[in-house]
Amino acid sequence: MSDTLFDPADRAILAGHWYAVARSADVVDAPLSARLLDQDLVVYRAGGEVVVADDLCPHRGVPLSMGTGGEALQCAYHGLRFGAGGRCVAVPAHPGARIPERLHLRPYPVRERYGLVWTCVGDPVGALPGFAEFDEPGFQTVVLPPFDVRAFAGRQVEGFLDVGHFAFVHIASFADPENTEVPPYRTEPAPFGFTVDYWSTVANVGAGTVNPFPGARWLRAYAMHLPFTPTLVIHFPDGGRLGILNAATPVGPRETRLFGVVAKDVFTDQTEAEVVEFNLRVFEEDRVIVERQRPENLPTDPRIEVNIPADRSSVAYRRALRDLGLGAFFTV
């Protein structure tokens, strides 16, 4: 794309990976606008099928997201209608005429999974991230509303993987300001990126709630699905599990739209609104920090920022991004 601020070589690598662009529940009657890697997209449903295409009518260049939906997407300017597969199915000005091939949209690959719509704007690379908890019987699942961060996706993801900031950033939500030590841990390579099993005494109980497992060790099992979709499963000492999918979509080089999904068999008496409120509070605590980080890009050159032992997951993440062939800063 000529107007992108991403380095062209980096964007070509990123384009083939899968990203969430909408919640499935939000793709109903009206088309939605989305943006991915500096590219404007329209998301609509036709005949039960979700279509993702460039947000531009091929007739006279009006954004299709301005239109209306239903059985097909109707352009707001001349009423051209687009159905499943992005096919133009009606030209109201010429109802009996043959529809030119150039009026059909070019749809991008689409997958609906975990309550989200996923797409890629290049040749697909790999599979969607795994998130087994979403399908577990008896688990409460909540697809959080999109959350915008004015920072690069790599910075947001690195913050999600970071285990050393809990006692300083998340005091109001769940962390203990006196529990600052980061025990040793290791990262393990995986076909999709890497995993981290992090054991500590930091509980995952909301602020103001008594920790029912004082002194117990908690396992936080991370799986980093490159480039920007980590998952975390928190294992409660009594066997319960709380899973979080963190789908960080790179809207642009300095903008991220975060799609979060929670699946848990603990605290299942919480209402969906309570789950949303708690998780958005945690996201907000991180946002305040991430948006102020400099450099704004994620430096993958190990000489640029200083690492400490608690940063093993961050170091593994930056190394994995370099191994994908991405540049030192991703963006110009």
Phi and psi in degrees as GROMACS dihedral restraints (atoms count N, CA, C in turn):
[ dihedral_restraints ]
;  ai    aj    ak    al  type     phi  dphi    fc
    3     4     5     6     1   -73.6    20    10
    4     5     6     7     1   -25.6    20    10
    6     7     8     9     1  -101.0    20    10
    7     8     9    10     1    11.0    20    10
    9    10    11    12     1   -80.3    20    10
   10    11    12    13     1   148.0    20    10
   12    13    14    15     1   -94.5    20    10
   13    14    15    16     1    -3.5    20    10
   15    16    17    18     1   -73.9    20    10
   16    17    18    19     1   146.7    20    10
   18    19    20    21     1   -59.1    20    10
   19    20    21    22     1   130.7    20    10
   21    22    23    24     1   -55.6    20    10
   22    23    24    25     1   -40.7    20    10
   24    25    26    27     1   -67.0    20    10
   25    26    27    28     1   -40.0    20    10
   27    28    29    30     1   -66.7    20    10
   28    29    30    31     1   -43.0    20    10
   30    31    32    33     1   -62.8    20    10
   31    32    33    34     1   -36.7    20    10
   33    34    35    36     1   -62.5    20    10
   34    35    36    37     1   -35.8    20    10
   36    37    38    39     1   -71.5    20    10
   37    38    39    40     1   -45.3    20    10
   39    40    41    42     1   -68.0    20    10
   40    41    42    43     1   -30.3    20    10
   42    43    44    45     1   -61.6    20    10
   43    44    45    46     1   -28.5    20    10
   45    46    47    48     1   -82.9    20    10
   46    47    48    49     1    -7.8    20    10
   48    49    50    51     1   -86.0    20    10
   49    50    51    52     1   159.6    20    10
   51    52    53    54     1   -87.1    20    10
   52    53    54    55     1   136.4    20    10
   54    55    56    57     1  -135.8    20    10
   55    56    57    58     1   145.3    20    10
   57    58    59    60     1   -77.7    20    10
   58    59    60    61     1   136.5    20    10
   60    61    62    63     1  -124.7    20    10
   61    62    63    64     1    -9.0    20    10
   63    64    65    66     1  -167.6    20    10
   64    65    66    67     1   159.8    20    10
   66    67    68    69     1   -83.6    20    10
   67    68    69    70     1   137.7    20    10
   69    70    71    72     1   -57.0    20    10
   70    71    72    73     1   -39.0    20    10
   72    73    74    75     1   -65.7    20    10
   73    74    75    76     1   -19.4    20    10
   75    76    77    78     1   -88.8    20    10
   76    77    78    79     1   -12.6    20    10
   78    79    80    81     1   -95.0    20    10
   79    80    81    82     1    87.7    20    10
   81    82    83    84     1  -122.2    20    10
   82    83    84    85     1   -93.0    20    10
   84    85    86    87     1   -93.8    20    10
   85    86    87    88     1   -50.1    20    10
   87    88    89    90     1   -87.8    20    10
   88    89    90    91     1   144.3    20    10
   90    91    92    93     1   -68.4    20    10
   91    92    93    94     1   152.2    20    10
   93    94    95    96     1  -113.8    20    10
   94    95    96    97     1   146.6    20    10
   96    97    98    99     1   -93.9    20    10
   97    98    99   100     1   145.7    20    10
   99   100   101   102     1  -143.6    20    10
  100   101   102   103     1   163.0    20    10
  102   103   104   105     1  -138.8    20    10
  103   104   105   106     1   133.1    20    10
  105   106   107   108     1  -142.1    20    10
  106   107   108   109     1   121.9    20    10
  108   109   110   111     1    53.1    20    10
  109   110   111   112     1    45.2    20    10
  111   112   113   114     1    67.0    20    10
  112   113   114   115     1    20.8    20    10
  114   115   116   117     1  -118.8    20    10
  115   116   117   118     1   126.7    20    10
  117   118   119   120     1   -80.8    20    10
  118   119   120   121     1   129.9    20    10
  120   121   122   123     1  -125.9    20    10
  121   122   123   124     1   156.1    20    10
  123   124   125   126     1  -115.9    20    10
  124   125   126   127     1   140.7    20    10
  126   127   128   129     1  -123.4    20    10
  127   128   129   130     1   123.5    20    10
  129   130   131   132     1  -146.2    20    10
  130   131   132   133     1   165.1    20    10
  132   133   134   135     1  -116.9    20    10
  133   134   135   136     1   131.8    20    10
  135   136   137   138     1  -137.1    20    10
  136   137   138   139     1   118.0    20    10
  138   139   140   141     1    59.8    20    10
  139   140   141   142     1    32.9    20    10
  141   142   143   144     1    85.9    20    10
  142   143   144   145     1    -7.9    20    10
  144   145   146   147     1  -100.6    20    10
  145   146   147   148     1   134.1    20    10
  147   148   149   150     1   -87.5    20    10
  148   149   150   151     1   133.5    20    10
  150   151   152   153     1  -118.9    20    10
  151   152   153   154     1   135.3    20    10
  153   154   155   156     1  -121.4    20    10
  154   155   156   157     1   127.2    20    10
  156   157   158   159     1  -148.5    20    10
  157   158   159   160     1   173.5    20    10
  159   160   161   162     1   -62.3    20    10
  160   161   162   163     1   139.8    20    10
  162   163   164   165     1   -82.9    20    10
  163   164   165   166     1    66.6    20    10
  165   166   167   168     1  -157.8    20    10
  166   167   168   169     1   121.9    20    10
  168   169   170   171     1   -71.8    20    10
  169   170   171   172     1   128.1    20    10
  171   172   173   174     1   -68.4    20    10
  172   173   174   175     1    -9.8    20    10
  174   175   176   177     1   -77.9    20    10
  175   176   177   178     1   -60.6    20    10
  177   178   179   180     1  -137.2    20    10
  178   179   180   181     1    26.1    20    10
  180   181   182   183     1    70.2    20    10
  181   182   183   184     1    24.1    20    10
  183   184   185   186     1   -88.1    20    10
  184   185   186   187     1   140.7    20    10
  186   187   188   189     1   -59.3    20    10
  187   188   189   190     1   126.6    20    10
  189   190   191   192     1   -68.0    20    10
  190   191   192   193     1   -22.8    20    10
  192   193   194   195     1   -66.8    20    10
  193   194   195   196     1   -11.5    20    10
  195   196   197   198     1   -78.6    20    10
  196   197   198   199     1   -10.8    20    10
  198   199   200   201     1   -83.4    20    10
  199   200   201   202     1  -164.9    20    10
  201   202   203   204     1  -119.6    20    10
  202   203   204   205     1   161.9    20    10
  204   205   206   207     1  -116.8    20    10
  205   206   207   208     1  -158.7    20    10
  207   208   209   210     1   132.7    20    10
  208   209   210   211     1  -129.2    20    10
  210   211   212   213     1   -72.3    20    10
  211   212   213   214     1   -20.2    20    10
  213   214   215   216     1  -152.5    20    10
  214   215   216   217     1   160.8    20    10
  216   217   218   219     1   -84.9    20    10
  217   218   219   220     1   130.5    20    10
  219   220   221   222     1  -111.6    20    10
  220   221   222   223     1   124.2    20    10
  222   223   224   225     1   -64.5    20    10
  223   224   225   226     1   141.7    20    10
  225   226   227   228     1   -73.6    20    10
  226   227   228   229     1   -17.3    20    10
  228   229   230   231     1   -90.0    20    10
  229   230   231   232     1   -56.9    20    10
  231   232   233   234     1  -123.1    20    10
  232   233   234   235     1     8.7    20    10
  234   235   236   237     1    76.0    20    10
  235   236   237   238     1    10.4    20    10
  237   238   239   240     1   -57.2    20    10
  238   239   240   241     1   141.0    20    10
  240   241   242   243     1  -116.3    20    10
  241   242   243   244     1   139.3    20    10
  243   244   245   246     1  -125.2    20    10
  244   245   246   247     1   128.2    20    10
  246   247   248   249     1  -110.1    20    10
  247   248   249   250     1  -149.6    20    10
  249   250   251   252     1   -59.4    20    10
  250   251   252   253     1   145.3    20    10
  252   253   254   255     1    69.2    20    10
  253   254   255   256     1     8.2    20    10
  255   256   257   258     1    76.3    20    10
  256   257   258   259     1    10.9    20    10
  258   259   260   261     1   -73.2    20    10
  259   260   261   262     1   134.5    20    10
  261   262   263   264     1   -73.2    20    10
  262   263   264   265     1   122.1    20    10
  264   265   266   267     1  -111.8    20    10
  265   266   267   268     1    -6.8    20    10
  267   268   269   270     1  -160.2    20    10
  268   269   270   271     1   137.0    20    10
  270   271   272   273     1  -123.8    20    10
  271   272   273   274     1    96.7    20    10
  273   274   275   276     1   -55.0    20    10
  274   275   276   277     1   -30.3    20    10
  276   277   278   279     1   -69.7    20    10
  277   278   279   280     1   -21.8    20    10
  279   280   281   282     1  -140.6    20    10
  280   281   282   283     1    70.1    20    10
  282   283   284   285     1   -61.3    20    10
  283   284   285   286     1   -25.7    20    10
  285   286   287   288     1  -101.3    20    10
  286   287   288   289     1    -1.4    20    10
  288   289   290   291     1   -85.1    20    10
  289   290   291   292     1   156.7    20    10
  291   292   293   294     1   -67.9    20    10
  292   293   294   295     1   139.1    20    10
  294   295   296   297     1   -89.3    20    10
  295   296   297   298     1   121.5    20    10
  297   298   299   300     1   -62.7    20    10
  298   299   300   301     1   145.3    20    10
  300   301   302   303     1   -58.0    20    10
  301   302   303   304     1   -32.9    20    10
  303   304   305   306     1   -70.5    20    10
  304   305   306   307     1   -11.0    20    10
  306   307   308   309     1   -83.2    20    10
  307   308   309   310     1   -12.3    20    10
  309   310   311   312     1   -75.8    20    10
  310   311   312   313     1   143.5    20    10
  312   313   314   315     1   -76.5    20    10
  313   314   315   316     1   156.9    20    10
  315   316   317   318     1   -98.6    20    10
  316   317   318   319     1   101.3    20    10
  318   319   320   321     1   -76.4    20    10
  319   320   321   322     1   150.3    20    10
  321   322   323   324     1   -96.9    20    10
  322   323   324   325     1   158.1    20    10
  324   325   326   327     1   -57.1    20    10
  325   326   327   328     1   142.9    20    10
  327   328   329   330     1  -133.9    20    10
  328   329   330   331     1   139.1    20    10
  330   331   332   333     1  -133.9    20    10
  331   332   333   334     1   137.8    20    10
  333   334   335   336     1  -107.4    20    10
  334   335   336   337     1   117.4    20    10
  336   337   338   339     1  -155.1    20    10
  337   338   339   340     1   143.5    20    10
  339   340   341   342     1    58.9    20    10
  340   341   342   343     1    30.4    20    10
  342   343   344   345     1    75.8    20    10
  343   344   345   346     1    15.0    20    10
  345   346   347   348     1  -126.9    20    10
  346   347   348   349     1   155.7    20    10
  348   349   350   351     1  -100.8    20    10
  349   350   351   352     1   123.6    20    10
  351   352   353   354     1  -112.7    20    10
  352   353   354   355     1   145.3    20    10
  354   355   356   357     1  -149.8    20    10
  355   356   357   358     1   171.7    20    10
  357   358   359   360     1  -143.1    20    10
  358   359   360   361     1   151.0    20    10
  360   361   362   363     1  -108.9    20    10
  361   362   363   364     1    20.6    20    10
  363   364   365   366     1  -140.6    20    10
  364   365   366   367     1  -171.0    20    10
  366   367   368   369     1   -66.0    20    10
  367   368   369   370     1   125.3    20    10
  369   370   371   372     1   -58.5    20    10
  370   371   372   373     1   137.6    20    10
  372   373   374   375     1  -120.0    20    10
  373   374   375   376     1   120.5    20    10
  375   376   377   378     1    71.9    20    10
  376   377   378   379     1  -168.4    20    10
  378   379   380   381     1  -110.1    20    10
  379   380   381   382     1   171.2    20    10
  381   382   383   384     1   -66.2    20    10
  382   383   384   385     1   154.9    20    10
  384   385   386   387     1   -62.6    20    10
  385   386   387   388     1   147.7    20    10
  387   388   389   390     1   -80.1    20    10
  388   389   390   391     1   144.0    20    10
  390   391   392   393     1  -156.0    20    10
  391   392   393   394     1    74.6    20    10
  393   394   395   396     1   -62.1    20    10
  394   395   396   397     1   -31.2    20    10
  396   397   398   399     1   -60.7    20    10
  397   398   399   400     1   -27.4    20    10
  399   400   401   402     1   -60.5    20    10
  400   401   402   403     1   -29.9    20    10
  402   403   404   405     1  -102.0    20    10
  403   404   405   406     1     5.9    20    10
  405   406   407   408     1   -73.3    20    10
  406   407   408   409     1   132.4    20    10
  408   409   410   411     1   -60.4    20    10
  409   410   411   412     1   139.6    20    10
  411   412   413   414     1    82.4    20    10
  412   413   414   415     1    -0.5    20    10
  414   415   416   417     1   -89.9    20    10
  415   416   417   418     1   136.6    20    10
  417   418   419   420     1   -82.2    20    10
  418   419   420   421     1   127.9    20    10
  420   421   422   423     1  -118.3    20    10
  421   422   423   424     1   136.3    20    10
  423   424   425   426     1  -136.1    20    10
  424   425   426   427     1   123.8    20    10
  426   427   428   429     1   -95.2    20    10
  427   428   429   430     1   112.1    20    10
  429   430   431   432     1   -72.3    20    10
  430   431   432   433     1   153.9    20    10
  432   433   434   435     1   -66.3    20    10
  433   434   435   436     1   151.0    20    10
  435   436   437   438     1   -56.8    20    10
  436   437   438   439     1   145.6    20    10
  438   439   440   441     1  -130.2    20    10
  439   440   441   442     1   121.8    20    10
  441   442   443   444     1   -95.4    20    10
  442   443   444   445     1   137.5    20    10
  444   445   446   447     1  -129.1    20    10
  445   446   447   448     1   127.0    20    10
  447   448   449   450     1   -86.7    20    10
  448   449   450   451     1    68.7    20    10
  450   451   452   453     1  -160.0    20    10
  451   452   453   454     1   164.5    20    10
  453   454   455   456     1   -69.8    20    10
  454   455   456   457     1   143.4    20    10
  456   457   458   459     1   -56.9    20    10
  457   458   459   460     1   -37.1    20    10
  459   460   461   462     1   -62.2    20    10
  460   461   462   463     1   -37.3    20    10
  462   463   464   465     1   -66.6    20    10
  463   464   465   466     1   -42.7    20    10
  465   466   467   468     1   -63.0    20    10
  466   467   468   469     1   -44.6    20    10
  468   469   470   471     1   -63.3    20    10
  469   470   471   472     1   -43.4    20    10
  471   472   473   474     1   -60.7    20    10
  472   473   474   475     1   -37.2    20    10
  474   475   476   477     1   -64.3    20    10
  475   476   477   478     1   -36.6    20    10
  477   478   479   480     1   -64.9    20    10
  478   479   480   481     1   -36.1    20    10
  480   481   482   483     1   -78.9    20    10
  481   482   483   484     1   -19.4    20    10
  483   484   485   486     1   -69.9    20    10
  484   485   486   487     1   131.4    20    10
  486   487   488   489     1  -108.8    20    10
  487   488   489   490     1    -0.4    20    10
  489   490   491   492     1   -97.0    20    10
  490   491   492   493     1    -2.9    20    10
  492   493   494   495     1  -103.2    20    10
  493   494   495   496     1    -4.3    20    10
  495   496   497   498     1   -52.6    20    10
  496   497   498   499     1   -51.6    20    10
  498   499   500   501     1   -71.1    20    10
  499   500   501   502     1    -6.0    20    10
  501   502   503   504     1  -114.7    20    10
  502   503   504   505     1   -29.2    20    10
  504   505   506   507     1  -105.1    20    10
  505   506   507   508     1   -32.0    20    10
  507   508   509   510     1  -111.8    20    10
  508   509   510   511     1    32.7    20    10
  510   511   512   513     1   -65.0    20    10
  511   512   513   514     1   -38.7    20    10
  513   514   515   516     1   -74.4    20    10
  514   515   516   517     1   -16.7    20    10
  516   517   518   519     1  -104.8    20    10
  517   518   519   520     1   -51.7    20    10
  519   520   521   522     1  -152.2    20    10
  520   521   522   523     1   -15.9    20    10
  522   523   524   525     1   -89.0    20    10
  523   524   525   526     1   160.8    20    10
  525   526   527   528     1  -102.8    20    10
  526   527   528   529     1   116.7    20    10
  528   529   530   531     1   -64.3    20    10
  529   530   531   532     1   -14.4    20    10
  531   532   533   534     1   -91.2    20    10
  532   533   534   535     1   -10.7    20    10
  534   535   536   537     1  -103.8    20    10
  535   536   537   538     1    82.8    20    10
  537   538   539   540     1  -104.9    20    10
  538   539   540   541     1   -17.3    20    10
  540   541   542   543     1   -71.9    20    10
  541   542   543   544     1   137.5    20    10
  543   544   545   546     1  -104.7    20    10
  544   545   546   547     1   109.5    20    10
  546   547   548   549     1   -64.7    20    10
  547   548   549   550     1   157.2    20    10
  549   550   551   552     1   -61.1    20    10
  550   551   552   553     1   146.7    20    10
  552   553   554   555     1  -152.7    20    10
  553   554   555   556     1   167.8    20    10
  555   556   557   558     1  -129.8    20    10
  556   557   558   559     1   155.6    20    10
  558   559   560   561     1  -104.5    20    10
  559   560   561   562     1   148.4    20    10
  561   562   563   564     1  -125.6    20    10
  562   563   564   565     1   132.0    20    10
  564   565   566   567     1   -65.6    20    10
  565   566   567   568     1   149.1    20    10
  567   568   569   570     1  -142.9    20    10
  568   569   570   571     1   158.8    20    10
  570   571   572   573     1   -57.4    20    10
  571   572   573   574     1   -29.2    20    10
  573   574   575   576     1   -94.0    20    10
  574   575   576   577     1    -6.9    20    10
  576   577   578   579     1   156.3    20    10
  577   578   579   580     1   -99.5    20    10
  579   580   581   582     1  -162.6    20    10
  580   581   582   583     1   166.9    20    10
  582   583   584   585     1  -125.4    20    10
  583   584   585   586     1   158.4    20    10
  585   586   587   588     1  -140.3    20    10
  586   587   588   589     1   125.1    20    10
  588   589   590   591     1  -104.8    20    10
  589   590   591   592     1   110.0    20    10
  591   592   593   594     1  -114.2    20    10
  592   593   594   595     1   114.8    20    10
  594   595   596   597     1  -101.7    20    10
  595   596   597   598     1   129.3    20    10
  597   598   599   600     1  -155.6    20    10
  598   599   600   601     1   175.3    20    10
  600   601   602   603     1   -95.8    20    10
  601   602   603   604     1     7.6    20    10
  603   604   605   606     1   -73.1    20    10
  604   605   606   607     1   114.9    20    10
  606   607   608   609     1   -77.1    20    10
  607   608   609   610     1   159.0    20    10
  609   610   611   612     1  -115.5    20    10
  610   611   612   613     1    63.5    20    10
  612   613   614   615     1  -123.0    20    10
  613   614   615   616     1   134.3    20    10
  615   616   617   618     1   -56.8    20    10
  616   617   618   619     1   147.8    20    10
  618   619   620   621     1   -56.0    20    10
  619   620   621   622     1   137.2    20    10
  621   622   623   624     1    90.4    20    10
  622   623   624   625     1    -8.2    20    10
  624   625   626   627     1  -103.2    20    10
  625   626   627   628     1   134.1    20    10
  627   628   629   630     1   -68.3    20    10
  628   629   630   631     1   130.7    20    10
  630   631   632   633     1   -68.8    20    10
  631   632   633   634     1   113.9    20    10
  633   634   635   636     1   -76.6    20    10
  634   635   636   637     1    -2.4    20    10
  636   637   638   639     1  -128.6    20    10
  637   638   639   640     1    60.8    20    10
  639   640   641   642     1   -61.4    20    10
  640   641   642   643     1   132.6    20    10
  642   643   644   645     1    81.6    20    10
  643   644   645   646     1    -6.2    20    10
  645   646   647   648     1   -76.3    20    10
  646   647   648   649     1   156.9    20    10
  648   649   650   651     1   -93.7    20    10
  649   650   651   652     1   140.0    20    10
  651   652   653   654     1  -114.4    20    10
  652   653   654   655     1   136.0    20    10
  654   655   656   657     1   -98.2    20    10
  655   656   657   658     1   124.8    20    10
  657   658   659   660     1  -110.7    20    10
  658   659   660   661     1   110.1    20    10
  660   661   662   663     1  -102.1    20    10
  661   662   663   664     1   109.6    20    10
  663   664   665   666     1   -97.8    20    10
  664   665   666   667     1   146.0    20    10
  666   667   668   669     1  -133.7    20    10
  667   668   669   670     1   117.8    20    10
  669   670   671   672     1   -96.9    20    10
  670   671   672   673     1   106.4    20    10
  672   673   674   675     1   -93.2    20    10
  673   674   675   676     1   106.4    20    10
  675   676   677   678     1   -65.1    20    10
  676   677   678   679     1   146.5    20    10
  678   679   680   681     1   -93.4    20    10
  679   680   681   682     1   -22.7    20    10
  681   682   683   684     1  -137.4    20    10
  682   683   684   685     1    27.1    20    10
  684   685   686   687     1  -130.5    20    10
  685   686   687   688     1    87.2    20    10
  687   688   689   690     1   -85.9    20    10
  688   689   690   691     1   154.6    20    10
  690   691   692   693     1  -123.3    20    10
  691   692   693   694     1   156.1    20    10
  693   694   695   696     1  -139.0    20    10
  694   695   696   697     1   129.1    20    10
  696   697   698   699     1  -117.0    20    10
  697   698   699   700     1   117.1    20    10
  699   700   701   702     1   -94.9    20    10
  700   701   702   703     1   119.5    20    10
  702   703   704   705     1   -94.4    20    10
  703   704   705   706     1   114.7    20    10
  705   706   707   708     1   -73.9    20    10
  706   707   708   709     1   149.6    20    10
  708   709   710   711     1   -59.3    20    10
  709   710   711   712     1   -20.2    20    10
  711   712   713   714     1   -94.7    20    10
  712   713   714   715     1     7.9    20    10
  714   715   716   717     1   101.7    20    10
  715   716   717   718     1    -9.5    20    10
  717   718   719   720     1   -69.0    20    10
  718   719   720   721     1   159.9    20    10
  720   721   722   723     1  -134.9    20    10
  721   722   723   724     1   144.6    20    10
  723   724   725   726     1  -131.2    20    10
  724   725   726   727     1   114.6    20    10
  726   727   728   729     1  -105.8    20    10
  727   728   729   730     1   143.4    20    10
  729   730   731   732     1  -132.4    20    10
  730   731   732   733     1   126.4    20    10
  732   733   734   735     1  -101.0    20    10
  733   734   735   736     1   125.2    20    10
  735   736   737   738     1  -114.9    20    10
  736   737   738   739     1    89.5    20    10
  738   739   740   741     1   -93.3    20    10
  739   740   741   742     1    99.5    20    10
  741   742   743   744     1   -94.0    20    10
  742   743   744   745     1   106.8    20    10
  744   745   746   747     1   -92.3    20    10
  745   746   747   748     1   122.0    20    10
  747   748   749   750     1   -76.8    20    10
  748   749   750   751     1    90.2    20    10
  750   751   752   753     1   -58.8    20    10
  751   752   753   754     1   -46.8    20    10
  753   754   755   756     1  -152.3    20    10
  754   755   756   757     1  -175.4    20    10
  756   757   758   759     1   -69.6    20    10
  757   758   759   760     1   -15.6    20    10
  759   760   761   762     1  -128.0    20    10
  760   761   762   763     1    17.8    20    10
  762   763   764   765     1  -138.7    20    10
  763   764   765   766     1   135.7    20    10
  765   766   767   768     1  -132.2    20    10
  766   767   768   769     1   135.5    20    10
  768   769   770   771     1  -110.3    20    10
  769   770   771   772     1   117.0    20    10
  771   772   773   774     1   -95.2    20    10
  772   773   774   775     1   125.6    20    10
  774   775   776   777     1  -110.8    20    10
  775   776   777   778     1   114.7    20    10
  777   778   779   780     1  -110.8    20    10
  778   779   780   781     1   142.8    20    10
  780   781   782   783     1  -130.8    20    10
  781   782   783   784     1   133.6    20    10
  783   784   785   786     1  -116.0    20    10
  784   785   786   787     1   134.7    20    10
  786   787   788   789     1  -137.6    20    10
  787   788   789   790     1   123.8    20    10
  789   790   791   792     1  -152.0    20    10
  790   791   792   793     1   152.3    20    10
  792   793   794   795     1  -116.6    20    10
  793   794   795   796     1    21.7    20    10
  795   796   797   798     1  -118.8    20    10
  796   797   798   799     1   150.4    20    10
  798   799   800   801     1    50.4    20    10
  799   800   801   802     1    41.1    20    10
  801   802   803   804     1   -74.1    20    10
  802   803   804   805     1    -4.0    20    10
  804   805   806   807     1   -83.2    20    10
  805   806   807   808     1    -5.3    20    10
  807   808   809   810     1   -66.1    20    10
  808   809   810   811     1   143.3    20    10
  810   811   812   813     1   -77.2    20    10
  811   812   813   814     1   161.9    20    10
  813   814   815   816     1   -59.7    20    10
  814   815   816   817     1   -38.6    20    10
  816   817   818   819     1   -62.1    20    10
  817   818   819   820     1   -37.6    20    10
  819   820   821   822     1   -68.1    20    10
  820   821   822   823     1   -40.2    20    10
  822   823   824   825     1   -62.9    20    10
  823   824   825   826     1   -44.0    20    10
  825   826   827   828     1   -62.5    20    10
  826   827   828   829     1   -46.9    20    10
  828   829   830   831     1   -60.2    20    10
  829   830   831   832     1   -44.8    20    10
  831   832   833   834     1   -64.7    20    10
  832   833   834   835     1   -47.4    20    10
  834   835   836   837     1   -68.9    20    10
  835   836   837   838     1   -36.8    20    10
  837   838   839   840     1   -67.9    20    10
  838   839   840   841     1   -29.1    20    10
  840   841   842   843     1   -65.7    20    10
  841   842   843   844     1   -42.3    20    10
  843   844   845   846     1   -63.5    20    10
  844   845   846   847     1   -45.1    20    10
  846   847   848   849     1   -58.0    20    10
  847   848   849   850     1   -41.9    20    10
  849   850   851   852     1   -64.8    20    10
  850   851   852   853     1   -40.0    20    10
  852   853   854   855     1   -59.9    20    10
  853   854   855   856     1   -40.4    20    10
  855   856   857   858     1   -71.2    20    10
  856   857   858   859     1   -39.7    20    10
  858   859   860   861     1   -57.3    20    10
  859   860   861   862     1   -43.5    20    10
  861   862   863   864     1   -56.2    20    10
  862   863   864   865     1   -37.9    20    10
  864   865   866   867     1   -78.0    20    10
  865   866   867   868     1   -50.9    20    10
  867   868   869   870     1   -61.6    20    10
  868   869   870   871     1   -37.2    20    10
  870   871   872   873     1   -69.3    20    10
  871   872   873   874     1   -14.8    20    10
  873   874   875   876     1  -102.2    20    10
  874   875   876   877     1    -1.1    20    10
  876   877   878   879     1   -69.6    20    10
  877   878   879   880     1   143.1    20    10
  879   880   881   882     1  -134.9    20    10
  880   881   882   883     1   137.7    20    10
  882   883   884   885     1   -66.2    20    10
  883   884   885   886     1   157.0    20    10
  885   886   887   888     1   -67.5    20    10
  886   887   888   889     1   -31.3    20    10
  888   889   890   891     1   -75.9    20    10
  889   890   891   892     1   169.2    20    10
  891   892   893   894     1   -94.4    20    10
  892   893   894   895     1   109.3    20    10
  894   895   896   897     1   -74.5    20    10
  895   896   897   898     1   119.0    20    10
  897   898   899   900     1   -94.3    20    10
  898   899   900   901     1    -4.0    20    10
  900   901   902   903     1   -79.1    20    10
  901   902   903   904     1   117.3    20    10
  903   904   905   906     1   -64.5    20    10
  904   905   906   907     1   -10.3    20    10
  906   907   908   909     1   -86.2    20    10
  907   908   909   910     1    -7.6    20    10
  909   910   911   912     1   -86.5    20    10
  910   911   912   913     1   -42.6    20    10
  912   913   914   915     1  -120.6    20    10
  913   914   915   916     1   151.6    20    10
  915   916   917   918     1   -88.1    20    10
  916   917   918   919     1   134.6    20    10
  918   919   920   921     1  -103.7    20    10
  919   920   921   922     1   151.0    20    10
  921   922   923   924     1  -122.4    20    10
  922   923   924   925     1   166.3    20    10
  924   925   926   927     1   -54.8    20    10
  925   926   927   928     1   -30.7    20    10
  927   928   929   930     1   -66.0    20    10
  928   929   930   931     1   -12.4    20    10
  930   931   932   933     1   -92.2    20    10
  931   932   933   934     1    19.6    20    10
  933   934   935   936     1   -58.0    20    10
  934   935   936   937     1   -40.1    20    10
  936   937   938   939     1   -67.2    20    10
  937   938   939   940     1   -38.5    20    10
  939   940   941   942     1   -64.7    20    10
  940   941   942   943     1   -43.2    20    10
  942   943   944   945     1   -63.2    20    10
  943   944   945   946     1   -42.7    20    10
  945   946   947   948     1   -63.5    20    10
  946   947   948   949     1   -38.3    20    10
  948   949   950   951     1   -65.0    20    10
  949   950   951   952     1   -47.5    20    10
  951   952   953   954     1   -64.8    20    10
  952   953   954   955     1   -39.2    20    10
  954   955   956   957     1   -63.6    20    10
  955   956   957   958     1   -41.1    20    10
  957   958   959   960     1   -65.1    20    10
  958   959   960   961     1   -36.8    20    10
  960   961   962   963     1   -66.2    20    10
  961   962   963   964     1   -40.3    20    10
  963   964   965   966     1   -61.7    20    10
  964   965   966   967     1   -39.1    20    10
  966   967   968   969     1   -66.3    20    10
  967   968   969   970     1   -24.0    20    10
  969   970   971   972     1   -71.1    20    10
  970   971   972   973     1   -12.5    20    10
  972   973   974   975     1    98.1    20    10
  973   974   975   976     1     7.5    20    10
  975   976   977   978     1   -73.8    20    10
  976   977   978   979     1   151.7    20    10
  978   979   980   981     1   -72.4    20    10
  979   980   981   982     1   174.6    20    10
  981   982   983   984     1   -62.0    20    10
  982   983   984   985     1   -29.1    20    10
  984   985   986   987     1  -127.2    20    10
  985   986   987   988     1     0.8    20    10
  987   988   989   990     1    71.1    20    10
  988   989   990   991     1   -38.9    20    10
  990   991   992   993     1  -130.4    20    10
  991   992   993   994     1   163.8    20    10
